Amino acid sequence: MTWIHFSGERDFLDVFLACERQKLLRLGDAHLILLQAHPFPCTQCSSFLSHLIDCLEAAGDIRARVLVVSAGFERLTPQGGNAVLSLPEQLLPVEQVRASLGNFFSQTSVLLFDPYGSLWFAWSGEELAVDRVQEVLRWLTYLDIQCPE
């Protein structure tokens, strides 16, 4: 499936505020990559996440956090330190993602938010392939240019 461009929808702002209260992230601090993955330890999703973290660390100029919504993820030790966060399921049920994305939602999805909680880009499909990481980085770079503050 291809990427969908949104117009800065604020449907998920309550999620950001809940995460901020839990001290998982701070509004205005960094872009957010919300990753809805297969239950871990799914090999493809694990590889995608690992490659994404490596590429984000190598890029260095884009401040981004990855929030993972997936059963079993909290049992993993993420490589990226606090760049990768496990989202407590009570803060963002999968049903909220499905309701917000409607027919667009599939088994896995990647949602890209600006630092202030606005949704700009999303991808959804059956499998998270490692080669999709470069697409994530390109969209984040584009978003970073559009939102320089």
Buried (B, 14 or more C-beta within 10 A) or exposed (E): EEBBEBEEBEBBBEBBEBBBEEEBBEBEEBBBBBBBBBEBEBEBBBBBBBBBBEBBEEBEEBBBBBBBBBEBBEEBEBEBEEBBBBBEEEBBEBEBBBEBBEEBBBBBBBBBBBBBBBBBBBBBBEEBBBEBBEBBBEBBEBBBEEBEE
